[in-house]
Amino acid sequence: MRDGMRDARAGKRKNTPHFAAPCIADHAARGWPVQVSWIGLPTIDKRERFGLECDLIAAYRRSEKANPTCQFAGALDLE
C-alpha cells in the first residue's frame, strides 16, 4: 500500500501494487481521514484471503447501502 501511495503522489496513477492506493493517496493529500482495517491470516492462501475480503465487502455494502470509499478504485453508486 505504501509503495502504491508513493507512486500515486509522484503522478504514477497505476493500480499496482495495491488497487486502492491512488484513491487513498488522494484522500490523504486532501487531509481527509483514512481508515483501514486488516487482519493477519498467515495460514490461508491468497485466493482464500481474496474470497474473505469479497465476503466482508458484500456485508458492508448490505449494512451501509454504500461501497467502501476506496474499494474498487473509488466509490460506486449502488442506487
Kinemage of the C-alpha trace (Angstrom):
@kinemage 1
@onewidth
@group {chain A} dominant
@subgroup {mainchain}
@vectorlist {calphas} color= white
{ca met a 1} P 0.000 0.000 0.000
{ca arg a 2} L 2.777 2.456 0.909
{ca asp a 3} L 4.529 1.919 -2.424
{ca gly a 4} L 1.277 2.469 -4.304
{ca met a 5} L 0.556 5.675 -2.389
{ca arg a 6} L 4.102 6.924 -3.022
{ca asp a 7} L 3.695 6.196 -6.743
{ca ala a 8} L 0.312 7.967 -6.799
{ca arg a 9} L 1.781 11.070 -5.143
{ca ala a 10} L 4.549 11.039 -7.773
{ca gly a 11} L 1.946 11.069 -10.549
{ca lys a 12} L 2.183 7.389 -11.418
{ca arg a 13} L -1.551 6.652 -11.351
{ca lys a 14} L -1.433 2.888 -11.648
{ca asn a 15} L -3.329 0.324 -9.648
{ca thr a 16} L -0.297 -1.627 -8.502
{ca pro a 17} L 0.934 -2.722 -6.065
{ca his a 18} L -2.466 -2.084 -4.447
{ca phe a 19} L -5.646 -1.212 -6.300
{ca ala a 20} L -6.919 1.268 -3.683
{ca ala a 21} L -3.620 3.175 -3.313
{ca pro a 22} L -4.415 6.074 -5.721
{ca cys a 23} L -7.788 6.729 -4.034
{ca ile a 24} L -6.251 6.591 -0.557
{ca ala a 25} L -3.394 8.891 -1.633
{ca asp a 26} L -5.972 11.398 -2.948
{ca his a 27} L -7.833 11.344 0.377
{ca ala a 28} L -4.639 11.769 2.383
{ca ala a 29} L -3.468 14.644 0.147
{ca arg a 30} L -6.746 16.474 0.837
{ca gly a 31} L -6.308 15.986 4.582
{ca trp a 32} L -9.353 13.716 4.743
{ca pro a 33} L -9.376 10.893 7.274
{ca val a 34} L -8.286 7.495 6.028
{ca gln a 35} L -9.483 4.403 7.849
{ca val a 36} L -8.281 0.905 7.068
{ca ser a 37} L -8.811 -2.471 8.612
{ca trp a 38} L -6.683 -5.564 8.354
{ca ile a 39} L -6.069 -8.924 9.893
{ca gly a 40} L -3.119 -11.267 9.591
{ca leu a 41} L -4.109 -14.663 8.218
{ca pro a 42} L -0.791 -16.400 7.555
{ca thr a 43} L -2.296 -19.876 7.273
{ca ile a 44} L -4.568 -19.250 4.272
{ca asp a 45} L -3.580 -18.677 0.678
{ca lys a 46} L -4.097 -15.543 -1.409
{ca arg a 47} L -7.172 -16.914 -3.196
{ca glu a 48} L -8.974 -17.715 0.060
{ca arg a 49} L -7.985 -14.326 1.510
{ca phe a 50} L -9.470 -12.592 -1.540
{ca gly a 51} L -12.703 -14.582 -1.087
{ca leu a 52} L -12.943 -13.467 2.542
{ca glu a 53} L -12.325 -9.856 1.501
{ca cys a 54} L -15.165 -10.059 -1.032
{ca asp a 55} L -17.499 -11.515 1.614
{ca leu a 56} L -16.650 -8.709 4.053
{ca ile a 57} L -17.152 -6.024 1.396
{ca ala a 58} L -20.531 -7.552 0.499
{ca ala a 59} L -21.574 -7.495 4.177
{ca tyr a 60} L -20.526 -3.827 4.432
{ca arg a 61} L -22.494 -2.965 1.278
{ca arg a 62} L -25.609 -4.693 2.654
{ca ser a 63} L -25.427 -2.978 6.017
{ca glu a 64} L -24.356 0.510 4.905
{ca lys a 65} L -26.072 0.636 1.482
{ca ala a 66} L -22.783 2.013 0.101
{ca asn a 67} L -19.395 0.821 -1.066
{ca pro a 68} L -16.284 1.424 0.972
{ca thr a 69} L -14.984 4.711 -0.477
{ca cys a 70} L -11.713 3.489 -1.937
{ca gln a 71} L -12.699 -0.065 -2.699
{ca phe a 72} L -12.747 -0.913 -6.397
{ca ala a 73} L -10.548 2.183 -7.053
{ca gly a 74} L -13.243 4.607 -5.935
{ca ala a 75} L -16.862 4.794 -4.872
{ca leu a 76} L -19.603 3.209 -6.923
{ca asp a 77} L -23.256 4.255 -6.780
{ca leu a 78} L -25.461 1.423 -5.510
{ca glu a 79} L -28.741 3.143 -6.345
